[in-house]
């Protein structure tokens, strides 16, 4: 299902926004899953005639996957994925970050059993170059299926365009600005300019969701009740690649890459240190994201929590006793499924994951 904001989308970052002069409402760079889950459930409940918050328990059981980003192309909508954090660009080359074997006598402050992740050569010290925040699915899939890609150059862009608006209130009698009624809002415009061979063209962007039941129509989304078009269809869930399954069977190791933020019981580690039996050996995790919101059922703000950001990567080992059947079943339970530890977080769309290959070998640091 596609949701295309008609106007710049505002998804608040939780900072206070009052009517004081010069106030600013800032938008997050991309909406959290619970924002789309709440909008979806509210719209579906209205369409089905379910009163809220009286039927909140039933409505909260409606789950979804997403949101991700899509761009309209000549052959339909193209899926875009948040940049994986195990990709590091130095100069003109993109290097994969992998678990390292510690030199004899060396140690870290990581929890017991976790390996450090990095580049094996101490000579690679130049300042990293920026990578596009969103990658087209074709580039992302190439990154998933190659453990050490050579000559890799991802195709992508920066996603929705930030847009700032200045607002003022007018006095009816004088048609002049009212004292103290000047404020700004920053939103996300779901379109981007692309320079073509003859002139610039505008490409539409949209949010992709995979709910239990698709909806369509026009409905408010985000702050200021700005409208968005809800449509059935759009990119489907990508199929699990057979080559990926065979690689997992041979190496009994994998990468788990989060496509949406995730809530894990051990801060940045899953419950018991494993995802469905696959033990975490190393991780590349970005800065935690503070997530709050409004509890419609209780009529009060939700407590703030810290989420593992999208793009984080976990290196896991599968049990040696697993055969091809168990590994395939685990891959199917993981591929484009929500892996947060709590069931309600999974229903809300937190922890959508993809799988990538990893040969399971530890790189020896060349400076040892």
C-alpha positions in Angstrom: 0.0 0.0 0.0 1.2 3.5 -0.8 0.7 6.7 1.1 1.6 9.9 -0.8 1.5 13.1 1.2 -0.2 15.9 -0.8 1.5 18.6 1.3 4.9 18.6 3.1 4.6 16.0 5.9 5.3 17.1 9.5 6.2 14.3 11.9 7.1 16.0 15.1 10.4 15.2 16.9 8.9 15.7 20.4 10.3 19.2 21.1 7.9 21.7 22.6 6.0 23.8 20.1 4.1 26.7 21.7 2.5 29.9 20.5 5.5 32.0 21.6 6.9 34.3 18.9 9.5 32.6 16.7 8.5 29.1 17.7 9.5 26.3 15.3 7.9 22.9 14.7 10.6 20.6 13.5 10.0 17.4 11.5 11.9 14.1 11.8 13.8 13.2 8.7 11.6 10.1 8.3 8.4 9.0 10.1 8.6 6.3 12.8 6.6 3.1 12.2 4.2 3.9 15.0 3.1 7.2 13.3 1.9 5.2 10.3 0.5 2.4 12.4 -1.6 4.9 14.4 -2.8 6.7 11.2 -3.7 3.4 9.6 -5.5 2.0 12.6 -7.5 5.3 13.1 -8.5 5.3 9.4 -9.5 1.7 9.3 -11.4 1.9 12.6 -13.4 4.9 11.2 -14.2 3.0 8.0 -15.3 -0.1 9.9 -17.3 1.9 12.4 -15.3 1.0 15.5 -15.5 3.6 18.2 -12.2 4.8 19.7 -10.8 4.5 22.4 -13.5 1.9 23.4 -12.3 -0.7 20.8 -8.6 0.2 21.2 -7.6 -3.3 22.3 -9.0 -4.8 19.1 -7.5 -2.1 16.9 -4.0 -2.4 18.4 -3.9 -6.0 17.2 -3.9 -4.8 13.6 -0.3 -5.2 12.4 1.8 -3.8 9.6 5.3 -3.8 8.1 7.0 -0.5 7.2 7.2 2.3 6.4 9.8 2.3 3.7 10.3 4.8 0.8 9.3 4.4 -2.8 9.9 6.5 -5.9 7.7 6.6 -9.0 9.6 5.6 -12.1 8.9 4.8 -15.8 8.1 1.2 -15.0 6.3 1.7 -11.7 7.3 2.4 -8.1 10.8 1.6 -7.0 11.6 0.6 -3.5 14.3 2.5 -1.5 16.1 1.2 1.7 17.9 3.1 4.5 21.7 3.0 4.0 23.2 0.0 5.8 25.7 1.0 8.5 28.2 -1.7 7.6 29.1 0.3 4.4 31.9 2.8 4.7 33.1 4.9 1.8 36.8 5.9 1.7 37.9 7.9 -1.3 36.1 6.3 -4.3 35.7 2.8 -2.8 33.0 1.4 -0.5 34.4 -1.0 2.1 32.3 -3.5 4.1 32.8 -3.4 7.9 33.2 -6.9 9.3 33.9 -8.6 12.7 37.6 -8.5 13.6 39.8 -11.0 15.4 41.5 -9.3 18.3 45.3 -9.4 18.5 46.8 -11.5 21.4 46.6 -9.5 24.6 44.1 -6.9 23.3 40.7 -6.3 24.8 37.5 -4.2 24.4 34.8 -2.9 26.7 32.1 -4.7 24.6 29.8 -7.2 26.4 31.2 -10.7 26.7 31.2 -12.6 23.5 30.8 -9.7 21.2 33.5 -8.9 18.6 34.6 -5.5 17.4 33.7 -4.5 13.9 35.8 -2.4 11.6 38.3 -2.4 8.7 41.3 -4.8 9.0 44.0 -2.4 7.8 45.3 0.5 10.0 46.3 2.4 6.9 42.7 3.1 6.0 42.5 6.3 8.1 41.1 8.9 5.7 37.9 10.8 6.4 34.8 8.8 5.3 32.9 10.2 2.4 29.1 10.5 2.6 26.8 7.8 1.1 23.2 8.3 0.0 20.8 7.9 3.0 18.5 5.8 0.8 19.5 3.1 -1.7 17.5 1.7 -4.5 16.5 -1.9 -3.9 18.7 -3.2 -6.7 21.9 -1.7 -5.1 20.8 -2.8 -1.6 20.2 -6.4 -2.9 23.7 -6.4 -4.4 25.1 -5.4 -1.0 23.1 -8.2 0.7 24.3 -11.0 -1.6 28.1 -10.1 -1.7 30.2 -10.4 1.4 33.1 -8.4 0.0 31.9 -6.5 -3.1 34.5 -5.1 -5.4 33.8 -1.9 -7.4 30.5 -1.4 -5.6 28.8 2.0 -6.2 25.3 2.2 -4.7 22.6 4.2 -6.5 20.3 6.3 -4.3 19.5 9.7 -3.0 18.7 11.8 0.1 15.0 10.9 0.3 12.2 13.5 1.0 13.2 17.1 0.5 13.1 19.3 3.7 10.8 22.3 3.3 10.5 25.3 5.7 7.4 27.5 5.9 7.0 30.7 7.8 3.5 31.4 9.2 1.9 34.7 10.4 -1.6 35.6 11.7 -3.3 38.8 10.4 -5.5 41.3 12.2 -8.9 41.3 10.5 -9.4 45.1 10.8 -6.0 46.3 9.7 -4.8 43.3 7.6 -1.5 43.5 9.2 0.5 40.9 11.2 -0.6 40.2 14.7 2.0 40.8 17.4 3.6 37.6 18.5 2.0 35.3 15.9 5.0 34.5 13.8 6.2 30.9 13.7 7.9 28.3 11.4 7.2 24.7 10.5 9.6 22.3 8.7 8.2 19.4 6.8 9.1 16.7 4.3 8.2 17.3 0.6 7.6 13.9 -1.0 9.1 14.8 -4.4 12.6 15.5 -5.7 14.1 17.2 -8.7 16.1 15.2 -11.1 18.1 16.8 -13.9 17.2 15.2 -17.2 18.8 15.4 -20.6 16.7 18.4 -21.6 15.3 19.8 -18.4 14.6 19.1 -14.7 11.9 16.6 -13.9 9.9 16.0 -10.7 9.8 12.5 -9.3 7.1 11.6 -6.8 7.9 9.9 -3.6 5.6 7.9 -1.3 5.6 5.8 1.9 5.2 2.0 1.5 3.3 -0.1 4.0 2.4 -3.8 4.0 -0.7 -4.0 6.3 -3.1 -6.8 6.9 -5.8 -5.0 4.9 -5.1 -2.2 2.3 -7.0 1.1 2.4 -7.5 3.8 -0.1 -8.8 7.4 -0.2 -7.7 10.8 1.3 -6.9 11.1 4.9 -4.8 13.4 7.2 -1.3 12.3 8.2 1.1 13.9 10.6 1.0 17.4 12.1 -1.5 20.1 11.1 -3.8 17.5 9.6 -2.2 17.8 6.2 -3.7 15.5 3.6 -2.3 12.4 2.0 -3.4 10.0 -0.8 -3.8 6.4 0.3 -3.6 3.9 -2.5 -3.7 0.1 -2.9 -0.8 -1.5 -4.6 2.8 -0.3 -4.9 6.0 -2.4 -4.4 5.4 -5.8 -3.0 7.5 -7.6 -0.4 10.7 -8.7 -2.2 11.1 -12.5 -2.3 13.7 -14.3 -0.3 16.7 -14.9 -2.7 17.5 -18.6 -3.1 21.2 -17.7 -3.5 21.0 -16.1 0.0 19.5 -19.3 1.5 22.3 -21.4 0.0 25.0 -19.1 1.3 23.5 -19.3 4.8 23.4 -23.1 4.5 27.1 -23.2 3.6 28.5 -20.6 6.1 25.9 -21.0 8.9 26.3 -17.3 9.4 24.4 -14.2 8.3 23.9 -10.4 8.6 20.6 -9.1 9.9 19.9 -5.5 8.6 17.2 -3.4 10.2 15.1 -1.4 7.7 13.0 0.3 10.4 14.0 1.2 14.0 13.8 -1.7 16.4 13.1 -2.1 20.2 15.3 -4.8 21.8 15.2 -6.0 25.4 19.0 -5.6 25.9 19.1 -1.9 24.7 20.9 -2.8 21.4 20.9 -6.6 21.9 17.9 -8.9 21.5 16.5 -11.0 24.3 19.0 -13.8 25.1 21.5 -12.4 22.7 20.0 -14.2 19.7 17.5 -13.7 16.9 15.3 -16.8 16.8 18.2 -19.0 17.8 20.9 -17.2 15.8 23.5 -15.9 18.2 24.8 -12.3 17.8 28.5 -12.2 17.4 29.0 -8.5 16.4 27.0 -5.5 15.6 27.2 -2.1 13.9 24.6 0.1 15.6 23.9 3.8 15.1 23.0 6.3 17.7 19.7 5.4 19.6 16.6 7.2 18.5 14.2 8.6 21.2 10.6 7.5 20.5 7.5 8.8 22.3 4.0 9.6 21.2 0.5 9.9 22.4 -1.4 7.0 24.0 -5.0 7.3 22.7 -6.3 4.6 25.0 -4.8 6.2 28.2 -5.1 9.8 27.0 -1.6 10.7 27.9 1.9 10.9 26.4 3.8 7.6 26.0 7.0 7.1 28.0 10.1 7.9 25.9 12.1 4.8 24.8 15.3 4.4 22.8 15.2 2.4 19.6 18.0 0.9 17.5 18.1 3.0 14.3 17.3 1.7 10.8 20.4 0.7 9.0 21.9 -1.2 12.0 23.6 -4.5 11.1 24.0 -7.6 13.3 26.4 -10.5 12.5 24.9 -13.8 13.7 25.9 -17.4 13.8 23.4 -20.2 13.2 23.5 -23.4 15.3 25.9 -26.0 13.9 23.2 -28.7 14.4 20.8 -26.9 11.9 20.4 -28.5 8.6 19.1 -26.9 5.4 15.5 -27.2 6.4 16.0 -25.4 9.8 18.1 -22.7 8.1 15.5 -22.1 5.4 12.7 -21.9 7.9 14.7 -19.4 10.0 15.4 -17.3 7.0 11.7 -17.2 6.0 10.8 -16.2 9.6 13.4 -13.4 9.5 13.2 -12.0 5.9 11.1 -8.8 5.8 9.5 -9.6 9.2 9.4 -7.4 12.3 12.0 -8.7 14.9 11.5 -6.4 17.9 11.3 -8.3 21.1 7.8 -7.2 22.3 4.8 -8.4 20.3 3.1 -4.9 20.2 6.3 -3.3 18.9 6.3 -5.9 16.1 2.6 -5.1 15.3 3.6 -1.4 15.2 6.2 -2.1 12.5 9.4 -1.7 14.5 12.3 -4.0 13.6 11.6 -4.8 9.9 14.6 -6.8 8.8 16.4 -8.2 5.8 19.2 -10.8 5.6 22.6 -10.6 4.0 25.5 -13.0 3.5 28.5 -13.3 5.8 31.1 -16.0 5.5 31.4 -16.3 9.2 35.1 -15.7 9.2 36.8 -13.1 11.5 39.2 -10.7 9.8 42.6 -10.5 11.3 43.7 -6.9 12.0 46.7 -6.3 9.9 48.3 -4.0 12.6 48.6 -6.9 15.1 
